[in-house]
Amino acid sequence: DGAVDESNQPRFGDNPADTVYTNFHPSVPVSEYDKTTNIYVGNLNQEITEEILAKEFGLYGRISSVKIKWPRTDEERARQRNCGFVSFEKREDAEVAIEEM
């Protein structure tokens, strides 16, 4: 039916709208997919900071970098949601984070 199962998705807040989606970034070429350590994190509440992401994802392994894409246009600001990227040092840690989060 196309519905997304949100029961096992992480939340950074009490509001169901704060469900966060994680996966390897879709722009990664298929030939590199099994090597990437960069996780896309979507539907972030505007109150989520890079420090919060680093703390939460850091439970699964050493983090290389954390970046939130802050809205730059009126359309992006109107969505009231951000997205970001968490890069692990090891692919295995990134896979566990996706599974557990």
Residue, then its C-alpha position, 0 to 999 in steps of 0.5 A: d500500500g506504499a505506507v512507511d512503517e514508522s514504528n522502528q524509525p528514530r525520533f528526536g522529540d515526542n512529536p510523531a512528526d519528528t520521525v527521522y529517516t536514515n539510509f545511505h545517500p541515493s546519489v552514491p553510485v551503485s558501484e560505490y554503494d557497498k563502500t560508502t559510510n555516509i548516511y542521509v538523515g531526513n525529516l529533521n525537526q528544526e531544533i535538531t543540531e549537528e551536536i545532537l546528531a553526533k551524540e545520537f549516531g556516535l553511539y554506533g561508532r566513530i563519526s567523521s563528520v556531521k552536516i545539516k543542510w540548513p534551509r536557504t529558500d522560502e520553500e525549504r523554510a516553509r517545510q519546517r524540516n531539515c535533512g543532513f548527513v552523518s559520515f562514519e569512519k567504518r562502513e560496518d558502524a554506518e550499517v548498524a546505525i541504520e539498522e538500529m535507528 
